[in-house]
Amino acid sequence: MIQENIMNALKAKQLGLFTTIREDFPHSCYMVFFFKGLTPYIATNKNSQKVEDIKNNPNVHILLGHDGDRLDDNFVEMFARAEVIENAGPEEKVWTEELSRWLEGPEDPNYVLIQMNPVKIGYVEKAGTEPTFIKL
């Protein structure tokens, strides 16, 4: 049941916080996530600071859920180890027009995928309830 709740939440929420470690402190930014099962991906420019952060420390945190409209929304948090995929094939690449602010297209030579391999996923049904975790 918990995995089904997590999958449903991931389908509904693509915008979330992506946190890396930079100079010994957490650094968060909003990102659009794409999922294959429970595995999240983001597309980014290979020259972005987050790529350097991951090379220095692959431990990342993702928070998906609250969009500011309602505090009772469910949310998912994910602890993962990230890896940069520089030579993703066309079947792996993800693209939306929003990414054109940073990349020319999925064939841009600076295009990379960041794959996050989940270690632990937490699910909160609504504000005030305790999270339920699964370890992978």
C-alpha positions in Angstrom: 0.0 0.0 0.0 2.8 2.5 0.9 4.6 1.9 -2.4 1.3 2.5 -4.3 0.7 5.7 -2.4 4.3 6.8 -3.2 3.8 6.0 -6.9 0.5 8.0 -7.0 2.1 11.0 -5.4 5.1 10.9 -7.8 2.7 10.8 -10.8 0.9 13.9 -9.4 4.0 15.9 -8.4 6.8 16.7 -10.8 8.0 20.0 -9.3 10.0 19.6 -6.2 13.1 20.5 -4.2 16.4 18.9 -5.1 19.1 19.2 -2.5 22.8 18.6 -2.9 25.7 19.3 -0.6 27.8 22.3 -1.5 30.7 23.5 0.7 29.5 21.2 3.5 26.0 22.7 3.6 22.7 21.7 1.9 21.9 23.6 -1.3 18.4 23.3 -2.6 16.8 24.3 -5.9 13.4 23.7 -7.6 13.6 21.1 -10.3 11.2 19.3 -12.6 11.5 15.5 -12.0 10.8 12.6 -14.4 10.3 9.1 -13.0 10.8 5.6 -14.2 9.2 3.6 -11.4 10.6 5.0 -8.2 13.8 6.3 -9.8 13.8 10.1 -10.4 15.7 11.8 -13.1 16.4 15.5 -13.9 17.9 17.0 -17.1 20.4 19.7 -16.7 23.4 21.4 -18.2 26.7 19.5 -17.6 28.3 22.8 -16.5 25.8 23.4 -13.8 26.9 23.6 -10.2 24.7 20.7 -9.2 26.8 18.4 -11.4 29.9 19.4 -9.6 28.1 19.0 -6.3 27.2 15.4 -7.2 30.7 14.6 -8.3 32.0 15.8 -4.9 29.2 14.1 -2.9 26.5 11.9 -4.5 24.1 12.0 -1.6 21.0 14.0 -2.4 17.5 14.7 -1.0 14.3 15.3 -2.9 11.1 16.7 -1.5 7.9 16.6 -3.6 4.4 17.6 -2.5 3.2 20.8 -1.1 2.6 23.4 -3.8 1.5 26.1 -1.4 -2.2 25.8 -2.1 -3.1 23.4 0.7 -1.0 22.4 3.7 -2.8 19.0 4.0 -1.3 17.7 0.7 0.6 14.5 0.9 4.3 14.6 0.2 7.2 12.4 -0.6 10.8 12.7 0.5 13.6 10.7 -1.0 17.1 10.1 0.1 19.2 8.9 -2.8 22.6 8.6 -4.4 22.9 10.5 -7.6 24.9 9.8 -10.7 25.5 11.9 -13.8 24.7 10.2 -17.1 26.6 12.1 -19.8 25.9 9.9 -22.8 22.2 9.1 -22.4 20.6 7.5 -25.4 17.5 9.0 -27.0 15.3 6.5 -25.2 16.6 7.7 -21.8 16.5 11.5 -22.5 13.7 13.6 -21.1 12.6 16.9 -22.5 10.1 19.7 -21.9 10.1 23.1 -23.4 10.9 24.6 -20.0 14.4 23.1 -20.3 15.1 25.4 -23.3 16.1 28.1 -20.9 19.2 26.1 -20.1 19.7 23.8 -23.0 19.1 24.0 -26.8 17.4 20.6 -26.9 17.8 17.0 -26.1 20.8 16.8 -28.5 22.6 19.7 -26.9 26.2 18.6 -26.2 25.8 20.0 -22.7 22.7 17.9 -21.9 23.1 15.4 -19.1 20.7 13.4 -17.0 21.0 13.1 -13.3 19.7 9.7 -12.1 18.9 9.4 -8.4 19.0 5.9 -7.0 16.7 5.9 -4.0 18.0 4.5 -0.7 15.1 5.5 1.5 11.7 7.0 0.6 9.3 8.6 3.1 5.6 9.2 2.5 3.4 11.6 4.6 -0.4 11.4 4.0 -1.1 14.8 5.3 0.2 17.5 7.7 0.5 16.3 11.2 0.9 12.6 10.4 4.1 10.7 10.9 6.0 9.6 7.7 6.1 6.0 6.6 9.5 5.0 5.2 10.6 2.2 2.8 14.2 1.3 2.3 15.4 0.1 -1.0 
